[in-house]
C-alpha cells in the first residue's frame, strides 16, 4: 500500500511539472520560458553543424528577447555595448535548459524553434550592475522640423543638427523625427502620437525659414547674407501640453549662397534651443516618482503586455523596468499624479479585468496581474 501511494505521489509530481512547462511558466527564482526561432544557411554536407548553428542562433534570439524587455519602456538606456559584450556574447550562461520544438529545411535555410528557460534575473542583474557606469538613463526627446530656404524645402537638416549640438551634453536620448509639413504644424497631434509610439516622452518641433537679406551699401562684396527666423515648440507626447516655446532671428554670411542660408538656420535654431533648455529640464523633473511591483507576470509575453498598458496611461510621463524576478516585475514610474492611491485607481479603472490591488502606501504600489 505504501509503494502504491509513493507511485501515486511520484506520478502527480510529474504531471504538475509537465503542466507548468506547458503553461510556459519557469521555476520561481530561475527565469521564464521563451520561444525563439532562427534561420541559418543549410549545409547538406554537414547537417550536424547546421543544426548546432541553428540552435545557437535561436538561443541568442531567446536571450535577446529577455534583454529587450529592460529597454523597451519609455525611458531607454544606451545599453548596446553591455548587452553585446556581457550578455549576447555569453548566451549559454543565461539559458538553464532548452528543447528543440521544430527544426527542418526551408529552401536553402535551416529553421529552428526552441523553448528555452532563460535566466531573466541574471540578465536583469547584469544590466542593473552596469547602470552606474556603462549605462546612462536618458529621457527620449524627438526632434522634428520644417526647414525652408526662400520658401523652398531644405533637406540638409541644419536646424536639427543645431538642436542636437545644444542638447548633446543633456541627459536626453535624441531621436530623429520626420520632416514636418504645414498640416503637421497646424495639427501636431498625429506627429505626437507617432513620437509617443516610438518611445519619445517629448518632441521638439521647429519651423524655420531663411531668405536673402538685401543690404543697402555702396561697398561691393562677394558675400551673401541670409536671415533665418525660427519658431520652436516642445510638447509632451503624453498629454499634448506645450512645455516650452522659443523664437529667434539670426543672420548667416558666406560667399556661397546656400551655405549662408544654412548658417543662418543653424544660428537661429541654436539660439532658440538655448531658450528651451530650462523649461524642458523642469518638465522632465516635474513628475512624481512611484515604485510599482506587479506579481504573477509569469512570462515574457505578459511582461511586454504590461509595459504596453503602462505606455497607454497618459498620466505616466516615464517608467523604467528595474528588476524582474520570481515572476514579479518592478518598475520605477514618473507620473503627473498626486498620490500612489490615485495612480493605482487609474490603472484599476482602465484595466480592472487585469489587476487586483495587493498593497498601496504613499509611494509604493503592489498589483497582481490576473
KETOR-865214 format. One record per residue (C-alpha): residue number from 1; residue in three letters; x, y, z. Coordinates in pm, 1 decimal, m for minus. Layout:
<rs>
   resi   resn         c1         c2         c3
    NUM    ALA          X          Y          Z
...
</rs>
This chain:
<rs>
   resi   resn         c1         c2         c3
      1    UNK        0.0        0.0        0.0
      2    UNK      287.1      237.9       82.6
      3    UNK      453.8      163.3     m252.0
      4    UNK      126.3      235.1     m433.1
      5    UNK       95.0      567.3     m251.7
      6    UNK      457.3      659.8     m340.2
      7    UNK      392.1      580.4     m707.4
      8    UNK       79.1      797.4     m699.0
      9    UNK      270.4     1092.6     m544.3
     10    UNK      553.4     1049.1     m796.9
     11    UNK      309.4     1045.2    m1087.9
     12    UNK      128.8     1350.2     m954.2
     13    UNK      459.1     1535.1     m926.6
     14    UNK      548.7     1451.7    m1288.0
     15    UNK      206.3     1572.5    m1402.1
     16    UNK      247.8     1900.1    m1208.9
     17    UNK      591.3     1969.0    m1361.9
     18    UNK      466.5     1888.1    m1711.2
     19    UNK      167.9     2114.5    m1656.4
     20    UNK      392.6     2407.3    m1558.1
     21    UNK      609.7     2357.3    m1865.5
     22    UNK      310.1     2354.0    m2096.6
     23    UNK      197.6     2686.7    m1949.4
     24    UNK      537.2     2840.7    m2020.1
     25    UNK      599.8     2931.3    m1656.5
     26    UNK      956.2     2897.3    m1534.1
     27    UNK     1053.2     2777.6    m1189.1
     28    UNK     1030.8     3059.8     m935.2
     29    UNK     1356.1     3247.6     m899.1
     30    UNK     1518.0     3092.1    m1206.3
     31    UNK     1366.6     3256.2    m1510.2
     32    UNK     1096.2     3228.0    m1770.0
     33    UNK     1037.8     3005.8    m2069.4
     34    UNK     1082.9     3183.6    m2400.6
     35    UNK     1006.9     3059.4    m2750.5
     36    UNK     1259.1     3169.8    m3013.6
     37    UNK     1327.2     3094.1    m3380.1
     38    UNK     1622.4     3109.1    m3616.2
     39    UNK     1708.6     3067.7    m3984.2
     40    UNK     2063.9     2972.4    m4079.2
     41    UNK     2218.9     2866.3    m4413.9
     42    UNK     2151.6     2499.6    m4491.1
     43    UNK     2458.6     2279.3    m4541.0
     44    UNK     2368.5     1928.8    m4658.0
     45    UNK     2733.2     1820.3    m4634.1
     46    UNK     2749.1     1885.3    m4259.6
     47    UNK     2393.2     1869.3    m4126.1
     48    UNK     2505.8     1833.6    m3763.9
     49    UNK     2690.8     2164.6    m3777.8
     50    UNK     2386.9     2326.8    m3940.0
     51    UNK     2163.7     2206.6    m3657.7
     52    UNK     2406.4     2330.4    m3392.2
     53    UNK     2429.9     2668.8    m3563.8
     54    UNK     2050.0     2688.6    m3575.3
     55    UNK     2019.8     2609.1    m3204.3
     56    UNK     2287.7     2865.5    m3112.5
     57    UNK     2113.5     3133.6    m3319.0
     58    UNK     1776.6     3053.4    m3158.7
     59    UNK     1932.5     3065.5    m2811.6
     60    UNK     2075.6     3406.5    m2890.6
     61    UNK     1732.0     3523.3    m3008.3
     62    UNK     1575.1     3398.2    m2682.0
     63    UNK     1827.3     3585.4    m2467.4
     64    UNK     1789.8     3895.7    m2684.3
     65    UNK     1412.5     3891.3    m2623.0
     66    UNK     1468.9     3898.1    m2249.2
     67    UNK     1736.7     4168.9    m2266.5
     68    UNK     1496.2     4374.9    m2476.3
     69    UNK     1225.5     4397.0    m2209.4
     70    UNK     1458.1     4601.7    m1989.7
     71    UNK     1497.5     4872.4    m2254.5
     72    UNK     1152.5     4881.6    m2413.6
     73    UNK      994.2     5125.8    m2170.8
     74    UNK      958.8     5498.0    m2246.9
     75    UNK     1288.3     5559.0    m2073.1
     76    UNK     1567.7     5380.8    m2256.3
     77    UNK     1929.2     5317.9    m2176.1
     78    UNK     2225.1     5324.0    m2410.6
     79    UNK     2286.3     4957.0    m2341.3
     80    UNK     2411.2     4812.3    m2670.9
     81    UNK     2775.2     4771.5    m2566.0
     82    UNK     2692.4     4597.5    m2238.6
     83    UNK     2424.2     4376.1    m2394.5
     84    UNK     2663.6     4270.7    m2669.4
     85    UNK     2972.2     4217.0    m2454.3
     86    UNK     2823.6     4081.0    m2132.7
     87    UNK     2500.5     3910.3    m2239.7
     88    UNK     2468.2     3816.2    m2607.3
     89    UNK     2830.8     3705.4    m2634.7
     90    UNK     2771.3     3463.8    m2344.1
     91    UNK     2433.1     3323.2    m2440.5
     92    UNK     2493.2     2978.2    m2290.2
     93    UNK     2539.5     3128.7    m1946.2
     94    UNK     2186.8     3272.1    m1945.3
     95    UNK     1998.1     2960.1    m2057.8
     96    UNK     1928.7     2698.2    m1791.9
     97    UNK     1790.3     2444.2    m2037.9
     98    UNK     1613.3     2423.5    m2371.7
     99    UNK     1448.6     2181.9    m2609.4
    100    UNK     1403.8     2197.6    m2985.4
    101    UNK     1032.8     2201.5    m3072.7
    102    UNK     1074.6     2222.3    m3450.7
    103    UNK     1361.5     2200.5    m3699.0
    104    UNK     1352.2     2144.8    m4073.1
    105    UNK     1488.6     2260.4    m4404.7
    106    UNK     1321.1     2567.5    m4551.0
    107    UNK     1456.7     2621.5    m4901.4
    108    UNK     1827.3     2696.5    m4871.1
    109    UNK     1795.3     2765.8    m4497.6
    110    UNK     1750.1     2561.8    m4179.5
    111    UNK     1464.9     2660.6    m3949.4
    112    UNK     1487.3     2602.2    m3572.3
    113    UNK     1235.6     2676.9    m3298.6
    114    UNK     1327.7     2624.3    m2934.3
    115    UNK     1169.6     2658.9    m2594.0
    116    UNK     1436.1     2789.5    m2357.3
    117    UNK     1439.5     2862.9    m1987.3
    118    UNK     1617.5     3199.1    m1982.5
    119    UNK     1761.5     3329.2    m1656.2
    120    UNK     1583.9     3663.2    m1656.8
    121    UNK     1708.4     3764.4    m1311.6
    122    UNK     2070.5     3713.0    m1415.2
    123    UNK     2023.8     3934.9    m1721.4
    124    UNK     1846.0     4192.2    m1505.9
    125    UNK     2136.8     4190.4    m1259.6
    126    UNK     2393.4     4246.9    m1535.6
    127    UNK     2203.9     4549.2    m1667.5
    128    UNK     2141.9     4686.6    m1318.6
    129    UNK     2506.3     4648.6    m1211.3
    130    UNK     2619.0     4834.1    m1521.8
    131    UNK     2372.1     5119.4    m1481.4
    132    UNK     2609.7     5341.1    m1282.3
    133    UNK     2898.3     5308.6    m1527.1
    134    UNK     2842.3     5195.0    m1883.3
    135    UNK     2470.5     5260.5    m1894.8
    136    UNK     2315.0     5603.2    m1880.8
    137    UNK     1945.8     5650.6    m1817.3
    138    UNK     1811.3     5907.7    m2058.9
    139    UNK     1478.1     6065.8    m2143.9
    140    UNK     1372.9     6022.7    m2506.2
    141    UNK     1330.8     6352.7    m2691.6
    142    UNK     1236.3     6352.1    m3059.9
    143    UNK     1339.7     6640.8    m3286.8
    144    UNK     1130.1     6722.8    m3595.1
    145    UNK     1148.7     7027.2    m3820.5
    146    UNK     1027.6     7206.9    m4128.1
    147    UNK     1329.3     7379.4    m4284.6
    148    UNK     1282.0     7624.3    m4572.0
    149    UNK     1522.0     7835.5    m4774.6
    150    UNK     1337.3     8112.5    m4958.8
    151    UNK     1016.2     7912.7    m4905.6
    152    UNK     1165.7     7600.8    m5066.2
    153    UNK     1218.6     7283.7    m4864.3
    154    UNK     1572.6     7220.0    m4742.1
    155    UNK     1668.1     6863.0    m4654.9
    156    UNK     2013.7     6926.2    m4508.6
    157    UNK     1864.0     6927.1    m4155.9
    158    UNK     2071.5     7221.4    m4036.6
    159    UNK     1814.4     7311.6    m3771.2
    160    UNK     1803.7     6956.7    m3633.5
    161    UNK     2182.7     6944.9    m3620.6
    162    UNK     2184.6     7273.0    m3429.1
    163    UNK     1935.0     7132.8    m3175.9
    164    UNK     2144.8     6816.3    m3135.6
    165    UNK     2455.3     7030.1    m3079.7
    166    UNK     2292.2     7226.9    m2798.5
    167    UNK     2143.4     6918.3    m2628.3
    168    UNK     2438.1     6679.3    m2669.2
    169    UNK     2550.9     6720.4    m2308.2
    170    UNK     2199.4     6699.6    m2164.2
    171    UNK     2054.1     6374.1    m2020.5
    172    UNK     1838.3     6309.1    m2327.0
    173    UNK     1836.2     6041.8    m2592.5
    174    UNK     1769.9     6240.2    m2911.0
    175    UNK     1550.6     6075.6    m3174.5
    176    UNK     1533.7     6184.9    m3537.1
    177    UNK     1178.0     6282.8    m3627.4
    178    UNK     1023.6     6328.9    m3970.3
    179    UNK     1031.3     6641.8    m4182.5
    180    UNK      722.8     6845.6    m4096.5
    181    UNK      456.3     6983.6    m4328.1
    182    UNK      224.3     7279.7    m4277.5
    183    UNK      m56.6     7041.3    m4180.5
    184    UNK      169.0     6892.8    m3909.5
    185    UNK      230.6     7240.8    m3769.1
    186    UNK     m139.8     7325.7    m3778.7
    187    UNK     m236.8     6996.1    m3609.6
    188    UNK       62.2     6831.0    m3436.7
    189    UNK     m144.1     6551.9    m3277.2
    190    UNK      m60.0     6278.9    m3534.9
    191    UNK      311.5     6362.4    m3511.1
    192    UNK      296.3     6345.4    m3130.8
    193    UNK      108.3     6014.9    m3145.6
    194    UNK      380.3     5867.2    m3365.1
    195    UNK      654.6     6005.4    m3140.0
    196    UNK      488.5     5854.7    m2832.6
    197    UNK      450.9     5518.4    m3009.4
    198    UNK      823.9     5523.3    m3083.6
    199    UNK      901.7     5592.5    m2717.2
    200    UNK      957.0     5968.9    m2710.2
    201    UNK      849.5     6149.1    m2394.1
    202    UNK      884.1     6493.6    m2552.4
    203    UNK      901.0     6623.3    m2908.3
    204    UNK     1070.6     6941.5    m3026.1
    205    UNK      900.1     7085.6    m3333.9
    206    UNK     1083.4     7362.5    m3519.4
    207    UNK      957.3     7573.5    m3811.2
    208    UNK     1238.6     7771.0    m3972.4
    209    UNK     1269.8     7975.5    m4291.9
    210    UNK     1572.8     8155.0    m4432.7
    211    UNK     1566.9     8423.6    m4701.5
    212    UNK     1819.6     8662.4    m4864.7
    213    UNK     1884.0     8983.1    m4674.6
    214    UNK     1934.4     9278.7    m4907.2
    215    UNK     2193.8     9516.1    m4765.1
    216    UNK     2182.4     9885.0    m4864.1
    217    UNK     2552.4     9959.5    m4911.4
    218    UNK     2776.7    10111.9    m5170.0
    219    UNK     3050.6     9860.3    m5095.8
    220    UNK     3070.0     9566.1    m5334.8
    221    UNK     3121.5     9237.4    m5151.8
    222    UNK     3134.6     8874.7    m5264.1
    223    UNK     2949.3     8764.7    m4952.0
    224    UNK     2582.1     8670.9    m4945.5
    225    UNK     2370.8     8739.5    m4638.1
    226    UNK     2066.6     8537.1    m4529.7
    227    UNK     1829.2     8592.3    m4240.7
    228    UNK     1655.1     8299.7    m4070.9
    229    UNK     1350.9     8302.5    m3841.7
    230    UNK     1252.2     8003.4    m3629.6
    231    UNK      956.2     7920.3    m3408.2
    232    UNK     1015.8     7626.1    m3176.3
    233    UNK      775.4     7437.8    m2951.2
    234    UNK      827.0     7147.5    m2713.3
    235    UNK      530.2     6917.0    m2649.6
    236    UNK      470.6     6639.0    m2401.2
    237    UNK      365.7     6335.4    m2604.2
    238    UNK      158.0     6209.4    m2312.1
    239    UNK      m88.0     6495.3    m2268.5
    240    UNK      m12.0     6709.7    m2577.1
    241    UNK       75.4     7000.0    m2347.3
    242    UNK      325.1     7266.0    m2455.6
    243    UNK      615.4     7269.3    m2210.1
    244    UNK      837.4     7528.4    m2382.5
    245    UNK      833.6     7782.3    m2667.8
    246    UNK     1109.6     7990.6    m2826.2
    247    UNK     1174.8     8201.7    m3133.3
    248    UNK     1483.6     8360.2    m3280.9
    249    UNK     1615.1     8550.6    m3582.3
    250    UNK     1978.7     8519.4    m3689.2
    251    UNK     2189.2     8600.2    m3996.7
    252    UNK     2438.8     8394.3    m4193.2
    253    UNK     2719.7     8523.8    m4415.7
    254    UNK     2914.2     8329.8    m4678.8
    255    UNK     3034.4     8364.8    m5039.9
    256    UNK     2824.3     8057.8    m5124.9
    257    UNK     2456.3     8148.0    m5111.3
    258    UNK     2331.4     7806.4    m4993.9
    259    UNK     2587.6     7794.6    m4714.6
    260    UNK     2492.0     8143.2    m4599.2
    261    UNK     2130.3     8022.3    m4570.3
    262    UNK     2237.0     7711.4    m4378.3
    263    UNK     2448.0     7918.9    m4138.4
    264    UNK     2151.3     8145.5    m4068.0
    265    UNK     1924.3     7845.8    m3998.6
    266    UNK     2181.2     7684.3    m3767.7
    267    UNK     2238.1     8006.2    m3572.8
    268    UNK     1865.0     8072.8    m3526.6
    269    UNK     1794.4     7717.0    m3410.3
    270    UNK     2089.8     7715.9    m3169.7
    271    UNK     1964.5     8035.5    m3008.5
    272    UNK     1607.9     7903.8    m2978.5
    273    UNK     1726.9     7573.2    m2832.8
    274    UNK     1915.1     7757.2    m2557.2
    275    UNK     1586.0     7919.7    m2456.3
    276    UNK     1402.6     7586.5    m2418.8
    277    UNK     1669.6     7415.0    m2208.3
    278    UNK     1542.8     7519.9    m1864.6
    279    UNK     1168.4     7473.5    m1935.5
    280    UNK     1240.1     7128.1    m2080.1
    281    UNK     1450.1     7036.0    m1776.9
    282    UNK     1168.3     7149.4    m1547.5
    283    UNK      915.4     6942.1    m1743.5
    284    UNK     1136.3     6633.2    m1723.3
    285    UNK     1162.6     6671.0    m1344.5
    286    UNK      802.2     6775.5    m1278.8
    287    UNK      656.4     6427.1    m1233.0
    288    UNK      643.8     6241.8     m900.3
    289    UNK      825.0     5911.5     m861.8
    290    UNK      642.5     5591.7     m759.7
    291    UNK      751.0     5230.1     m722.6
    292    UNK      526.1     4970.6     m884.4
    293    UNK      551.4     4596.6     m826.0
    294    UNK      334.7     4362.4    m1033.6
    295    UNK      320.3     3998.5     m926.4
    296    UNK      218.2     3687.1    m1121.1
    297    UNK      351.1     3816.9    m1452.7
    298    UNK      473.9     3464.8    m1527.5
    299    UNK      601.6     3511.2    m1883.8
    300    UNK      797.7     3749.5    m2102.8
    301    UNK      495.4     3793.4    m2330.9
    302    UNK      279.5     3905.2    m2035.8
    303    UNK      559.9     4137.7    m1926.2
    304    UNK      551.5     4302.8    m2270.3
    305    UNK      172.7     4335.1    m2241.1
    306    UNK      218.2     4500.5    m1902.7
    307    UNK      463.2     4751.6    m2049.0
    308    UNK      212.8     4831.6    m2325.0
    309    UNK      m52.1     4901.8    m2060.0
    310    UNK      182.5     5143.0    m1883.4
    311    UNK      269.3     5317.9    m2210.2
    312    UNK     m100.0     5380.1    m2277.2
    313    UNK     m157.9     5560.4    m1947.4
    314    UNK     m133.8     5932.9    m2024.4
    315    UNK      m65.3     6022.7    m1660.7
    316    UNK      264.9     5832.3    m1679.2
    317    UNK      542.9     6055.5    m1802.5
    318    UNK      809.3     5790.5    m1783.9
    319    UNK      877.4     5441.6    m1649.2
    320    UNK     1166.1     5200.8    m1626.1
    321    UNK     1172.1     4826.2    m1559.2
    322    UNK     1433.7     4794.7    m1286.1
    323    UNK     1407.1     4427.2    m1195.2
    324    UNK     1224.6     4106.7    m1284.5
    325    UNK     1247.1     3803.2    m1058.9
    326    UNK     1018.6     3530.9     m927.1
    327    UNK      769.3     3629.4    m1199.8
    328    UNK      734.4     3977.3    m1046.6
    329    UNK      815.0     4299.6    m1233.6
    330    UNK      947.4     4607.6    m1053.0
    331    UNK      905.9     4949.8    m1215.1
    332    UNK     1018.4     5299.5    m1130.7
    333    UNK      744.8     5532.5    m1254.0
    334    UNK      730.4     5909.0    m1305.3
    335    UNK      372.0     6030.3    m1319.1
    336    UNK      188.6     6362.6    m1310.7
    337    UNK      m44.9     6244.9    m1039.1
    338    UNK      m97.7     6336.5     m674.2
    339    UNK      m68.6     6004.8     m492.8
    340    UNK        2.7     5634.0     m524.0
    341    UNK     m364.1     5564.6     m444.0
    342    UNK     m474.6     5776.9     m737.3
    343    UNK     m223.9     5607.5     m970.2
    344    UNK     m339.9     5260.4     m861.8
    345    UNK     m701.3     5368.7     m913.3
    346    UNK     m620.2     5491.0    m1265.7
    347    UNK     m468.4     5156.1    m1356.4
    348    UNK     m750.6     4956.6    m1199.4
    349    UNK    m1022.6     5176.3    m1350.2
    350    UNK     m884.2     5136.8    m1700.8
    351    UNK     m780.2     4771.5    m1674.0
    352    UNK     m996.6     4636.0    m1392.6
    353    UNK    m1016.0     4291.4    m1552.0
    354    UNK     m637.9     4258.3    m1544.2
    355    UNK     m531.9     4361.7    m1193.6
    356    UNK     m611.0     4331.9     m826.1
    357    UNK     m457.1     4559.3     m561.0
    358    UNK     m239.8     4387.9     m301.2
    359    UNK      m89.3     4692.2     m124.8
    360    UNK      m59.4     5070.7     m157.8
    361    UNK      122.2     5328.6       53.9
    362    UNK      247.7     5682.8      m10.0
    363    UNK      496.9     5585.0     m278.2
    364    UNK      463.5     5210.6     m339.1
    365    UNK      202.1     5008.2     m526.7
    366    UNK      173.2     4629.7     m543.9
    367    UNK      m64.4     4482.4     m802.1
    368    UNK     m137.5     4127.6     m906.9
    369    UNK     m170.4     4061.5    m1279.5
    370    UNK     m467.0     3838.1    m1349.8
</rs>
